[in-house]
Amino acid sequence: MQKRGKFAEKDAAVVIKQVLSCINFCHKNNIVHRDLKPENIMLEDPKRLDNVKVIDFGTAAEISSKNPIMNEIIGTPYYIAPEVL
């Protein structure tokens, strides 16, 4: 996304819709990414917006029915809300 530079609002909406679709798919399959940030959103081709990929599932976790609450502070500090830190 950084190579592309600026996004028009309409283009940004297309990208965000795809990212949210990916996250929805993960959540329906009991997976939480836990480090979603611009650096983890990739465009296969910077000139096209039809193939967005979410990467870096290194901190991802599975939500189990035995323990549906996560208490760990995980993620990139720069993107974590100050009140969480």
HTML snippet that shows the backbone in 3Dmol.js (N, CA, C, O; Angstrom):
<script src="https://3Dmol.org/build/3Dmol-min.js"></script>
<div id="view" style="width:600px;height:400px;position:relative"></div>
<script>
const pdb = `
ATOM      1  N   MET A   1       0.820  -1.187   0.000  1.00  0.00           N
ATOM      2  CA  MET A   1       0.000   0.000   0.000  1.00  0.00           C
ATOM      3  C   MET A   1       0.866   1.253   0.000  1.00  0.00           C
ATOM      4  O   MET A   1       0.476   2.273  -0.569  1.00  0.00           O
ATOM      5  N   GLN A   2       2.041   1.188   0.635  1.00  0.00           N
ATOM      6  CA  GLN A   2       2.897   2.369   0.697  1.00  0.00           C
ATOM      7  C   GLN A   2       3.419   2.760  -0.677  1.00  0.00           C
ATOM      8  O   GLN A   2       3.592   3.946  -0.957  1.00  0.00           O
ATOM      9  N   LYS A   3       3.673   1.778  -1.540  1.00  0.00           N
ATOM     10  CA  LYS A   3       4.148   2.077  -2.886  1.00  0.00           C
ATOM     11  C   LYS A   3       3.103   2.840  -3.685  1.00  0.00           C
ATOM     12  O   LYS A   3       3.436   3.675  -4.527  1.00  0.00           O
ATOM     13  N   ARG A   4       1.839   2.546  -3.414  1.00  0.00           N
ATOM     14  CA  ARG A   4       0.755   3.214  -4.135  1.00  0.00           C
ATOM     15  C   ARG A   4       0.655   4.673  -3.729  1.00  0.00           C
ATOM     16  O   ARG A   4       0.315   5.520  -4.554  1.00  0.00           O
ATOM     17  N   GLY A   5       0.943   4.978  -2.485  1.00  0.00           N
ATOM     18  CA  GLY A   5       0.845   6.358  -2.025  1.00  0.00           C
ATOM     19  C   GLY A   5      -0.554   6.712  -1.594  1.00  0.00           C
ATOM     20  O   GLY A   5      -1.189   5.963  -0.851  1.00  0.00           O
ATOM     21  N   LYS A   6      -1.045   7.854  -2.056  1.00  0.00           N
ATOM     22  CA  LYS A   6      -2.373   8.335  -1.656  1.00  0.00           C
ATOM     23  C   LYS A   6      -3.481   7.491  -2.277  1.00  0.00           C
ATOM     24  O   LYS A   6      -3.346   6.942  -3.370  1.00  0.00           O
ATOM     25  N   PHE A   7      -4.583   7.414  -1.530  1.00  0.00           N
ATOM     26  CA  PHE A   7      -5.775   6.718  -1.993  1.00  0.00           C
ATOM     27  C   PHE A   7      -6.924   7.712  -2.053  1.00  0.00           C
ATOM     28  O   PHE A   7      -7.083   8.538  -1.154  1.00  0.00           O
ATOM     29  N   ALA A   8      -7.709   7.636  -3.088  1.00  0.00           N
ATOM     30  CA  ALA A   8      -8.966   8.384  -3.104  1.00  0.00           C
ATOM     31  C   ALA A   8      -9.891   7.710  -2.097  1.00  0.00           C
ATOM     32  O   ALA A   8      -9.717   6.532  -1.786  1.00  0.00           O
ATOM     33  N   GLU A   9     -10.856   8.438  -1.596  1.00  0.00           N
ATOM     34  CA  GLU A   9     -11.770   7.880  -0.603  1.00  0.00           C
ATOM     35  C   GLU A   9     -12.475   6.636  -1.141  1.00  0.00           C
ATOM     36  O   GLU A   9     -12.649   5.658  -0.414  1.00  0.00           O
ATOM     37  N   LYS A  10     -12.873   6.671  -2.385  1.00  0.00           N
ATOM     38  CA  LYS A  10     -13.555   5.523  -2.997  1.00  0.00           C
ATOM     39  C   LYS A  10     -12.628   4.303  -3.034  1.00  0.00           C
ATOM     40  O   LYS A  10     -13.064   3.186  -2.756  1.00  0.00           O
ATOM     41  N   ASP A  11     -11.357   4.511  -3.373  1.00  0.00           N
ATOM     42  CA  ASP A  11     -10.387   3.418  -3.415  1.00  0.00           C
ATOM     43  C   ASP A  11     -10.116   2.860  -2.018  1.00  0.00           C
ATOM     44  O   ASP A  11     -10.016   1.648  -1.829  1.00  0.00           O
ATOM     45  N   ALA A  12     -10.001   3.757  -1.050  1.00  0.00           N
ATOM     46  CA  ALA A  12      -9.776   3.324   0.335  1.00  0.00           C
ATOM     47  C   ALA A  12     -10.958   2.487   0.828  1.00  0.00           C
ATOM     48  O   ALA A  12     -10.768   1.517   1.561  1.00  0.00           O
ATOM     49  N   ALA A  13     -12.173   2.859   0.428  1.00  0.00           N
ATOM     50  CA  ALA A  13     -13.363   2.100   0.823  1.00  0.00           C
ATOM     51  C   ALA A  13     -13.322   0.691   0.247  1.00  0.00           C
ATOM     52  O   ALA A  13     -13.725  -0.261   0.915  1.00  0.00           O
ATOM     53  N   VAL A  14     -12.839   0.545  -0.987  1.00  0.00           N
ATOM     54  CA  VAL A  14     -12.726  -0.773  -1.612  1.00  0.00           C
ATOM     55  C   VAL A  14     -11.728  -1.633  -0.837  1.00  0.00           C
ATOM     56  O   VAL A  14     -11.991  -2.806  -0.569  1.00  0.00           O
ATOM     57  N   VAL A  15     -10.594  -1.054  -0.481  1.00  0.00           N
ATOM     58  CA  VAL A  15      -9.563  -1.789   0.256  1.00  0.00           C
ATOM     59  C   VAL A  15     -10.078  -2.193   1.640  1.00  0.00           C
ATOM     60  O   VAL A  15      -9.927  -3.345   2.045  1.00  0.00           O
ATOM     61  N   ILE A  16     -10.673  -1.266   2.351  1.00  0.00           N
ATOM     62  CA  ILE A  16     -11.167  -1.553   3.701  1.00  0.00           C
ATOM     63  C   ILE A  16     -12.263  -2.617   3.663  1.00  0.00           C
ATOM     64  O   ILE A  16     -12.325  -3.475   4.543  1.00  0.00           O
ATOM     65  N   LYS A  17     -13.117  -2.566   2.659  1.00  0.00           N
ATOM     66  CA  LYS A  17     -14.166  -3.584   2.540  1.00  0.00           C
ATOM     67  C   LYS A  17     -13.547  -4.976   2.397  1.00  0.00           C
ATOM     68  O   LYS A  17     -14.034  -5.937   2.993  1.00  0.00           O
ATOM     69  N   GLN A  18     -12.488  -5.083   1.616  1.00  0.00           N
ATOM     70  CA  GLN A  18     -11.824  -6.374   1.450  1.00  0.00           C
ATOM     71  C   GLN A  18     -11.134  -6.821   2.736  1.00  0.00           C
ATOM     72  O   GLN A  18     -11.171  -8.000   3.087  1.00  0.00           O
ATOM     73  N   VAL A  19     -10.510  -5.885   3.433  1.00  0.00           N
ATOM     74  CA  VAL A  19      -9.843  -6.211   4.701  1.00  0.00           C
ATOM     75  C   VAL A  19     -10.878  -6.696   5.718  1.00  0.00           C
ATOM     76  O   VAL A  19     -10.661  -7.698   6.400  1.00  0.00           O
ATOM     77  N   LEU A  20     -11.995  -5.989   5.816  1.00  0.00           N
ATOM     78  CA  LEU A  20     -13.041  -6.391   6.757  1.00  0.00           C
ATOM     79  C   LEU A  20     -13.650  -7.737   6.378  1.00  0.00           C
ATOM     80  O   LEU A  20     -14.035  -8.513   7.252  1.00  0.00           O
ATOM     81  N   SER A  21     -13.736  -8.011   5.097  1.00  0.00           N
ATOM     82  CA  SER A  21     -14.223  -9.315   4.642  1.00  0.00           C
ATOM     83  C   SER A  21     -13.261 -10.416   5.088  1.00  0.00           C
ATOM     84  O   SER A  21     -13.695 -11.484   5.521  1.00  0.00           O
ATOM     85  N   CYS A  22     -11.978 -10.160   4.984  1.00  0.00           N
ATOM     86  CA  CYS A  22     -10.973 -11.129   5.434  1.00  0.00           C
ATOM     87  C   CYS A  22     -11.069 -11.360   6.935  1.00  0.00           C
ATOM     88  O   CYS A  22     -11.055 -12.501   7.396  1.00  0.00           O
ATOM     89  N   ILE A  23     -11.167 -10.279   7.695  1.00  0.00           N
ATOM     90  CA  ILE A  23     -11.253 -10.389   9.154  1.00  0.00           C
ATOM     91  C   ILE A  23     -12.542 -11.104   9.554  1.00  0.00           C
ATOM     92  O   ILE A  23     -12.545 -11.898  10.494  1.00  0.00           O
ATOM     93  N   ASN A  24     -13.628 -10.827   8.850  1.00  0.00           N
ATOM     94  CA  ASN A  24     -14.894 -11.515   9.110  1.00  0.00           C
ATOM     95  C   ASN A  24     -14.731 -13.020   8.882  1.00  0.00           C
ATOM     96  O   ASN A  24     -15.207 -13.825   9.683  1.00  0.00           O
ATOM     97  N   PHE A  25     -14.065 -13.396   7.802  1.00  0.00           N
ATOM     98  CA  PHE A  25     -13.813 -14.809   7.517  1.00  0.00           C
ATOM     99  C   PHE A  25     -13.004 -15.446   8.650  1.00  0.00           C
ATOM    100  O   PHE A  25     -13.323 -16.541   9.112  1.00  0.00           O
ATOM    101  N   CYS A  26     -11.960 -14.748   9.088  1.00  0.00           N
ATOM    102  CA  CYS A  26     -11.130 -15.263  10.188  1.00  0.00           C
ATOM    103  C   CYS A  26     -11.963 -15.442  11.457  1.00  0.00           C
ATOM    104  O   CYS A  26     -11.891 -16.486  12.105  1.00  0.00           O
ATOM    105  N   HIS A  27     -12.745 -14.435  11.809  1.00  0.00           N
ATOM    106  CA  HIS A  27     -13.548 -14.500  13.030  1.00  0.00           C
ATOM    107  C   HIS A  27     -14.583 -15.617  12.960  1.00  0.00           C
ATOM    108  O   HIS A  27     -14.839 -16.284  13.962  1.00  0.00           O
ATOM    109  N   LYS A  28     -15.179 -15.828  11.791  1.00  0.00           N
ATOM    110  CA  LYS A  28     -16.133 -16.935  11.649  1.00  0.00           C
ATOM    111  C   LYS A  28     -15.460 -18.289  11.832  1.00  0.00           C
ATOM    112  O   LYS A  28     -16.113 -19.282  12.156  1.00  0.00           O
ATOM    113  N   ASN A  29     -14.134 -18.317  11.618  1.00  0.00           N
ATOM    114  CA  ASN A  29     -13.363 -19.548  11.793  1.00  0.00           C
ATOM    115  C   ASN A  29     -12.558 -19.535  13.095  1.00  0.00           C
ATOM    116  O   ASN A  29     -11.589 -20.277  13.254  1.00  0.00           O
ATOM    117  N   ASN A  30     -12.987 -18.668  14.026  1.00  0.00           N
ATOM    118  CA  ASN A  30     -12.411 -18.574  15.373  1.00  0.00           C
ATOM    119  C   ASN A  30     -10.928 -18.192  15.393  1.00  0.00           C
ATOM    120  O   ASN A  30     -10.177 -18.652  16.253  1.00  0.00           O
ATOM    121  N   ILE A  31     -10.518 -17.363  14.459  1.00  0.00           N
ATOM    122  CA  ILE A  31      -9.141 -16.868  14.412  1.00  0.00           C
ATOM    123  C   ILE A  31      -9.155 -15.347  14.613  1.00  0.00           C
ATOM    124  O   ILE A  31      -9.956 -14.635  14.006  1.00  0.00           O
ATOM    125  N   VAL A  32      -8.252 -14.865  15.476  1.00  0.00           N
ATOM    126  CA  VAL A  32      -8.092 -13.429  15.710  1.00  0.00           C
ATOM    127  C   VAL A  32      -6.687 -13.034  15.261  1.00  0.00           C
ATOM    128  O   VAL A  32      -5.710 -13.649  15.689  1.00  0.00           O
ATOM    129  N   HIS A  33      -6.571 -12.024  14.411  1.00  0.00           N
ATOM    130  CA  HIS A  33      -5.277 -11.601  13.854  1.00  0.00           C
ATOM    131  C   HIS A  33      -4.375 -10.985  14.927  1.00  0.00           C
ATOM    132  O   HIS A  33      -3.222 -11.396  15.057  1.00  0.00           O
ATOM    133  N   ARG A  34      -4.851 -10.046  15.669  1.00  0.00           N
ATOM    134  CA  ARG A  34      -4.208  -9.365  16.793  1.00  0.00           C
ATOM    135  C   ARG A  34      -3.057  -8.425  16.443  1.00  0.00           C
ATOM    136  O   ARG A  34      -2.401  -7.915  17.351  1.00  0.00           O
ATOM    137  N   ASP A  35      -2.788  -8.178  15.175  1.00  0.00           N
ATOM    138  CA  ASP A  35      -1.766  -7.197  14.810  1.00  0.00           C
ATOM    139  C   ASP A  35      -2.103  -6.566  13.458  1.00  0.00           C
ATOM    140  O   ASP A  35      -1.249  -6.454  12.577  1.00  0.00           O
ATOM    141  N   LEU A  36      -3.349  -6.162  13.316  1.00  0.00           N
ATOM    142  CA  LEU A  36      -3.794  -5.573  12.058  1.00  0.00           C
ATOM    143  C   LEU A  36      -3.317  -4.124  11.997  1.00  0.00           C
ATOM    144  O   LEU A  36      -3.632  -3.318  12.873  1.00  0.00           O
ATOM    145  N   LYS A  37      -2.560  -3.807  10.962  1.00  0.00           N
ATOM    146  CA  LYS A  37      -2.005  -2.463  10.768  1.00  0.00           C
ATOM    147  C   LYS A  37      -1.723  -2.282   9.280  1.00  0.00           C
ATOM    148  O   LYS A  37      -1.710  -3.264   8.539  1.00  0.00           O
ATOM    149  N   PRO A  38      -1.499  -1.058   8.829  1.00  0.00           N
ATOM    150  CA  PRO A  38      -1.285  -0.830   7.395  1.00  0.00           C
ATOM    151  C   PRO A  38      -0.150  -1.670   6.801  1.00  0.00           C
ATOM    152  O   PRO A  38      -0.237  -2.096   5.650  1.00  0.00           O
ATOM    153  N   GLU A  39       0.900  -1.909   7.566  1.00  0.00           N
ATOM    154  CA  GLU A  39       2.030  -2.701   7.056  1.00  0.00           C
ATOM    155  C   GLU A  39       1.649  -4.154   6.793  1.00  0.00           C
ATOM    156  O   GLU A  39       2.357  -4.856   6.071  1.00  0.00           O
ATOM    157  N   ASN A  40       0.545  -4.610   7.366  1.00  0.00           N
ATOM    158  CA  ASN A  40       0.114  -5.993   7.173  1.00  0.00           C
ATOM    159  C   ASN A  40      -1.017  -6.114   6.162  1.00  0.00           C
ATOM    160  O   ASN A  40      -1.692  -7.142   6.099  1.00  0.00           O
ATOM    161  N   ILE A  41      -1.222  -5.077   5.380  1.00  0.00           N
ATOM    162  CA  ILE A  41      -2.202  -5.112   4.295  1.00  0.00           C
ATOM    163  C   ILE A  41      -1.429  -4.910   2.993  1.00  0.00           C
ATOM    164  O   ILE A  41      -0.789  -3.878   2.787  1.00  0.00           O
ATOM    165  N   MET A  42      -1.500  -5.900   2.134  1.00  0.00           N
ATOM    166  CA  MET A  42      -0.728  -5.873   0.894  1.00  0.00           C
ATOM    167  C   MET A  42      -1.657  -5.825  -0.315  1.00  0.00           C
ATOM    168  O   MET A  42      -2.746  -6.401  -0.311  1.00  0.00           O
ATOM    169  N   LEU A  43      -1.201  -5.127  -1.345  1.00  0.00           N
ATOM    170  CA  LEU A  43      -1.872  -5.127  -2.640  1.00  0.00           C
ATOM    171  C   LEU A  43      -1.022  -5.979  -3.576  1.00  0.00           C
ATOM    172  O   LEU A  43       0.184  -5.764  -3.693  1.00  0.00           O
ATOM    173  N   GLU A  44      -1.651  -6.947  -4.242  1.00  0.00           N
ATOM    174  CA  GLU A  44      -0.891  -7.791  -5.161  1.00  0.00           C
ATOM    175  C   GLU A  44      -0.270  -6.942  -6.269  1.00  0.00           C
ATOM    176  O   GLU A  44       0.867  -7.173  -6.679  1.00  0.00           O
ATOM    177  N   ASP A  45      -1.027  -5.966  -6.743  1.00  0.00           N
ATOM    178  CA  ASP A  45      -0.550  -5.031  -7.759  1.00  0.00           C
ATOM    179  C   ASP A  45      -0.935  -3.630  -7.291  1.00  0.00           C
ATOM    180  O   ASP A  45      -2.125  -3.344  -7.160  1.00  0.00           O
ATOM    181  N   PRO A  46       0.040  -2.741  -7.034  1.00  0.00           N
ATOM    182  CA  PRO A  46      -0.274  -1.404  -6.509  1.00  0.00           C
ATOM    183  C   PRO A  46      -1.240  -0.596  -7.378  1.00  0.00           C
ATOM    184  O   PRO A  46      -1.891   0.326  -6.885  1.00  0.00           O
ATOM    185  N   LYS A  47      -1.338  -0.929  -8.649  1.00  0.00           N
ATOM    186  CA  LYS A  47      -2.222  -0.186  -9.545  1.00  0.00           C
ATOM    187  C   LYS A  47      -3.656  -0.709  -9.508  1.00  0.00           C
ATOM    188  O   LYS A  47      -4.574  -0.045  -9.989  1.00  0.00           O
ATOM    189  N   ARG A  48      -3.851  -1.906  -8.934  1.00  0.00           N
ATOM    190  CA  ARG A  48      -5.184  -2.509  -8.895  1.00  0.00           C
ATOM    191  C   ARG A  48      -5.587  -2.754  -7.447  1.00  0.00           C
ATOM    192  O   ARG A  48      -4.741  -3.029  -6.596  1.00  0.00           O
ATOM    193  N   LEU A  49      -6.875  -2.655  -7.176  1.00  0.00           N
ATOM    194  CA  LEU A  49      -7.374  -2.803  -5.810  1.00  0.00           C
ATOM    195  C   LEU A  49      -8.206  -4.072  -5.619  1.00  0.00           C
ATOM    196  O   LEU A  49      -8.866  -4.239  -4.593  1.00  0.00           O
ATOM    197  N   ASP A  50      -8.172  -4.962  -6.608  1.00  0.00           N
ATOM    198  CA  ASP A  50      -9.069  -6.111  -6.541  1.00  0.00           C
ATOM    199  C   ASP A  50      -8.475  -7.342  -5.851  1.00  0.00           C
ATOM    200  O   ASP A  50      -9.149  -8.367  -5.750  1.00  0.00           O
ATOM    201  N   ASN A  51      -7.236  -7.264  -5.380  1.00  0.00           N
ATOM    202  CA  ASN A  51      -6.642  -8.419  -4.728  1.00  0.00           C
ATOM    203  C   ASN A  51      -5.829  -7.984  -3.509  1.00  0.00           C
ATOM    204  O   ASN A  51      -4.601  -7.916  -3.558  1.00  0.00           O
ATOM    205  N   VAL A  52      -6.528  -7.692  -2.424  1.00  0.00           N
ATOM    206  CA  VAL A  52      -5.910  -7.247  -1.175  1.00  0.00           C
ATOM    207  C   VAL A  52      -5.615  -8.463  -0.320  1.00  0.00           C
ATOM    208  O   VAL A  52      -6.432  -9.380  -0.234  1.00  0.00           O
ATOM    209  N   LYS A  53      -4.452  -8.475   0.310  1.00  0.00           N
ATOM    210  CA  LYS A  53      -4.073  -9.591   1.166  1.00  0.00           C
ATOM    211  C   LYS A  53      -3.729  -9.090   2.567  1.00  0.00           C
ATOM    212  O   LYS A  53      -3.054  -8.072   2.719  1.00  0.00           O
ATOM    213  N   VAL A  54      -4.192  -9.800   3.577  1.00  0.00           N
ATOM    214  CA  VAL A  54      -3.818  -9.525   4.965  1.00  0.00           C
ATOM    215  C   VAL A  54      -2.729 -10.536   5.312  1.00  0.00           C
ATOM    216  O   VAL A  54      -2.907 -11.740   5.127  1.00  0.00           O
ATOM    217  N   ILE A  55      -1.606 -10.038   5.815  1.00  0.00           N
ATOM    218  CA  ILE A  55      -0.461 -10.909   6.082  1.00  0.00           C
ATOM    219  C   ILE A  55      -0.074 -10.851   7.562  1.00  0.00           C
ATOM    220  O   ILE A  55      -0.685 -10.129   8.350  1.00  0.00           O
ATOM    221  N   ASP A  56       0.941 -11.617   7.918  1.00  0.00           N
ATOM    222  CA  ASP A  56       1.571 -11.665   9.239  1.00  0.00           C
ATOM    223  C   ASP A  56       0.589 -12.121  10.324  1.00  0.00           C
ATOM    224  O   ASP A  56       0.116 -11.330  11.141  1.00  0.00           O
ATOM    225  N   PHE A  57       0.311 -13.394  10.301  1.00  0.00           N
ATOM    226  CA  PHE A  57      -0.543 -13.998  11.315  1.00  0.00           C
ATOM    227  C   PHE A  57       0.302 -14.582  12.451  1.00  0.00           C
ATOM    228  O   PHE A  57      -0.127 -15.514  13.131  1.00  0.00           O
ATOM    229  N   GLY A  58       1.495 -14.033  12.652  1.00  0.00           N
ATOM    230  CA  GLY A  58       2.407 -14.534  13.688  1.00  0.00           C
ATOM    231  C   GLY A  58       1.868 -14.400  15.102  1.00  0.00           C
ATOM    232  O   GLY A  58       2.201 -15.214  15.963  1.00  0.00           O
ATOM    233  N   THR A  59       1.057 -13.406  15.358  1.00  0.00           N
ATOM    234  CA  THR A  59       0.474 -13.234  16.699  1.00  0.00           C
ATOM    235  C   THR A  59      -0.987 -13.667  16.746  1.00  0.00           C
ATOM    236  O   THR A  59      -1.669 -13.474  17.753  1.00  0.00           O
ATOM    237  N   ALA A  60      -1.462 -14.254  15.646  1.00  0.00           N
ATOM    238  CA  ALA A  60      -2.856 -14.703  15.593  1.00  0.00           C
ATOM    239  C   ALA A  60      -3.103 -15.797  16.627  1.00  0.00           C
ATOM    240  O   ALA A  60      -2.186 -16.504  17.046  1.00  0.00           O
ATOM    241  N   ALA A  61      -4.346 -15.913  17.018  1.00  0.00           N
ATOM    242  CA  ALA A  61      -4.715 -16.927  18.001  1.00  0.00           C
ATOM    243  C   ALA A  61      -6.087 -17.482  17.667  1.00  0.00           C
ATOM    244  O   ALA A  61      -6.908 -16.834  17.018  1.00  0.00           O
ATOM    245  N   GLU A  62      -6.307 -18.703  18.133  1.00  0.00           N
ATOM    246  CA  GLU A  62      -7.609 -19.326  17.958  1.00  0.00           C
ATOM    247  C   GLU A  62      -8.446 -19.065  19.195  1.00  0.00           C
ATOM    248  O   GLU A  62      -7.973 -19.215  20.322  1.00  0.00           O
ATOM    249  N   ILE A  63      -9.678 -18.679  18.981  1.00  0.00           N
ATOM    250  CA  ILE A  63     -10.605 -18.476  20.093  1.00  0.00           C
ATOM    251  C   ILE A  63     -11.253 -19.814  20.386  1.00  0.00           C
ATOM    252  O   ILE A  63     -11.845 -20.432  19.502  1.00  0.00           O
ATOM    253  N   SER A  64     -11.141 -20.256  21.613  1.00  0.00           N
ATOM    254  CA  SER A  64     -11.765 -21.526  21.971  1.00  0.00           C
ATOM    255  C   SER A  64     -13.032 -21.273  22.781  1.00  0.00           C
ATOM    256  O   SER A  64     -13.172 -20.245  23.444  1.00  0.00           O
ATOM    257  N   SER A  65     -13.944 -22.225  22.713  1.00  0.00           N
ATOM    258  CA  SER A  65     -15.182 -22.083  23.486  1.00  0.00           C
ATOM    259  C   SER A  65     -14.904 -22.212  24.980  1.00  0.00           C
ATOM    260  O   SER A  65     -15.694 -21.741  25.798  1.00  0.00           O
ATOM    261  N   LYS A  66     -13.786 -22.846  25.345  1.00  0.00           N
ATOM    262  CA  LYS A  66     -13.422 -22.987  26.756  1.00  0.00           C
ATOM    263  C   LYS A  66     -12.915 -21.676  27.332  1.00  0.00           C
ATOM    264  O   LYS A  66     -13.135 -21.380  28.506  1.00  0.00           O
ATOM    265  N   ASN A  67     -12.232 -20.885  26.500  1.00  0.00           N
ATOM    266  CA  ASN A  67     -11.668 -19.631  26.967  1.00  0.00           C
ATOM    267  C   ASN A  67     -11.864 -18.545  25.897  1.00  0.00           C
ATOM    268  O   ASN A  67     -10.926 -18.227  25.167  1.00  0.00           O
ATOM    269  N   PRO A  68     -13.080 -17.973  25.797  1.00  0.00           N
ATOM    270  CA  PRO A  68     -13.349 -16.996  24.736  1.00  0.00           C
ATOM    271  C   PRO A  68     -12.791 -15.596  25.002  1.00  0.00           C
ATOM    272  O   PRO A  68     -12.882 -14.731  24.130  1.00  0.00           O
ATOM    273  N   ILE A  69     -12.218 -15.353  26.176  1.00  0.00           N
ATOM    274  CA  ILE A  69     -11.703 -14.029  26.517  1.00  0.00           C
ATOM    275  C   ILE A  69     -10.180 -14.040  26.449  1.00  0.00           C
ATOM    276  O   ILE A  69      -9.533 -14.933  26.996  1.00  0.00           O
ATOM    277  N   MET A  70      -9.614 -13.042  25.774  1.00  0.00           N
ATOM    278  CA  MET A  70      -8.158 -12.911  25.670  1.00  0.00           C
ATOM    279  C   MET A  70      -7.735 -11.720  26.508  1.00  0.00           C
ATOM    280  O   MET A  70      -8.274 -10.624  26.351  1.00  0.00           O
ATOM    281  N   ASN A  71      -6.778 -11.924  27.391  1.00  0.00           N
ATOM    282  CA  ASN A  71      -6.331 -10.874  28.296  1.00  0.00           C
ATOM    283  C   ASN A  71      -4.946 -10.335  27.964  1.00  0.00           C
ATOM    284  O   ASN A  71      -4.508  -9.357  28.570  1.00  0.00           O
ATOM    285  N   GLU A  72      -4.254 -10.945  27.023  1.00  0.00           N
ATOM    286  CA  GLU A  72      -2.900 -10.525  26.690  1.00  0.00           C
ATOM    287  C   GLU A  72      -2.908  -9.220  25.889  1.00  0.00           C
ATOM    288  O   GLU A  72      -3.822  -8.963  25.106  1.00  0.00           O
ATOM    289  N   ILE A  73      -1.889  -8.414  26.097  1.00  0.00           N
ATOM    290  CA  ILE A  73      -1.697  -7.218  25.284  1.00  0.00           C
ATOM    291  C   ILE A  73      -0.729  -7.614  24.177  1.00  0.00           C
ATOM    292  O   ILE A  73       0.463  -7.808  24.415  1.00  0.00           O
ATOM    293  N   ILE A  74      -1.259  -7.730  22.969  1.00  0.00           N
ATOM    294  CA  ILE A  74      -0.487  -8.196  21.820  1.00  0.00           C
ATOM    295  C   ILE A  74      -0.610  -7.145  20.719  1.00  0.00           C
ATOM    296  O   ILE A  74      -1.652  -6.506  20.570  1.00  0.00           O
ATOM    297  N   GLY A  75       0.459  -6.976  19.956  1.00  0.00           N
ATOM    298  CA  GLY A  75       0.401  -6.074  18.814  1.00  0.00           C
ATOM    299  C   GLY A  75       1.611  -5.165  18.771  1.00  0.00           C
ATOM    300  O   GLY A  75       2.540  -5.310  19.566  1.00  0.00           O
ATOM    301  N   THR A  76       1.597  -4.244  17.856  1.00  0.00           N
ATOM    302  CA  THR A  76       2.675  -3.290  17.684  1.00  0.00           C
ATOM    303  C   THR A  76       2.384  -2.069  18.555  1.00  0.00           C
ATOM    304  O   THR A  76       1.350  -1.424  18.380  1.00  0.00           O
ATOM    305  N   PRO A  77       3.278  -1.742  19.489  1.00  0.00           N
ATOM    306  CA  PRO A  77       3.005  -0.647  20.430  1.00  0.00           C
ATOM    307  C   PRO A  77       2.588   0.662  19.777  1.00  0.00           C
ATOM    308  O   PRO A  77       1.765   1.389  20.334  1.00  0.00           O
ATOM    309  N   TYR A  78       3.133   0.979  18.616  1.00  0.00           N
ATOM    310  CA  TYR A  78       2.802   2.224  17.931  1.00  0.00           C
ATOM    311  C   TYR A  78       1.313   2.299  17.571  1.00  0.00           C
ATOM    312  O   TYR A  78       0.758   3.391  17.450  1.00  0.00           O
ATOM    313  N   TYR A  79       0.673   1.147  17.403  1.00  0.00           N
ATOM    314  CA  TYR A  79      -0.725   1.093  16.978  1.00  0.00           C
ATOM    315  C   TYR A  79      -1.688   0.749  18.110  1.00  0.00           C
ATOM    316  O   TYR A  79      -2.899   0.688  17.895  1.00  0.00           O
ATOM    317  N   ILE A  80      -1.170   0.528  19.294  1.00  0.00           N
ATOM    318  CA  ILE A  80      -2.034   0.188  20.440  1.00  0.00           C
ATOM    319  C   ILE A  80      -2.511   1.474  21.111  1.00  0.00           C
ATOM    320  O   ILE A  80      -1.739   2.417  21.289  1.00  0.00           O
ATOM    321  N   ALA A  81      -3.777   1.501  21.477  1.00  0.00           N
ATOM    322  CA  ALA A  81      -4.336   2.688  22.151  1.00  0.00           C
ATOM    323  C   ALA A  81      -3.593   2.940  23.465  1.00  0.00           C
ATOM    324  O   ALA A  81      -3.277   1.990  24.181  1.00  0.00           O
ATOM    325  N   PRO A  82      -3.313   4.189  23.790  1.00  0.00           N
ATOM    326  CA  PRO A  82      -2.569   4.499  25.015  1.00  0.00           C
ATOM    327  C   PRO A  82      -3.222   3.937  26.277  1.00  0.00           C
ATOM    328  O   PRO A  82      -2.529   3.520  27.206  1.00  0.00           O
ATOM    329  N   GLU A  83      -4.555   3.928  26.310  1.00  0.00           N
ATOM    330  CA  GLU A  83      -5.221   3.422  27.523  1.00  0.00           C
ATOM    331  C   GLU A  83      -5.013   1.916  27.700  1.00  0.00           C
ATOM    332  O   GLU A  83      -5.144   1.406  28.813  1.00  0.00           O
ATOM    333  N   VAL A  84      -4.692   1.200  26.623  1.00  0.00           N
ATOM    334  CA  VAL A  84      -4.398  -0.229  26.741  1.00  0.00           C
ATOM    335  C   VAL A  84      -3.008  -0.409  27.339  1.00  0.00           C
ATOM    336  O   VAL A  84      -2.787  -1.297  28.162  1.00  0.00           O
ATOM    337  N   LEU A  85      -2.075   0.443  26.919  1.00  0.00           N
ATOM    338  CA  LEU A  85      -0.708   0.332  27.435  1.00  0.00           C
ATOM    339  C   LEU A  85      -0.667   0.760  28.887  1.00  0.00           C
ATOM    340  O   LEU A  85       0.396   0.740  29.508  1.00  0.00           O
TER     341      LEU A  85
END
`;
const viewer = $3Dmol.createViewer("view");
viewer.addModel(pdb, "pdb");
viewer.setStyle({}, {cartoon: {color: "spectrum"}});
viewer.zoomTo();
viewer.render();
</script>
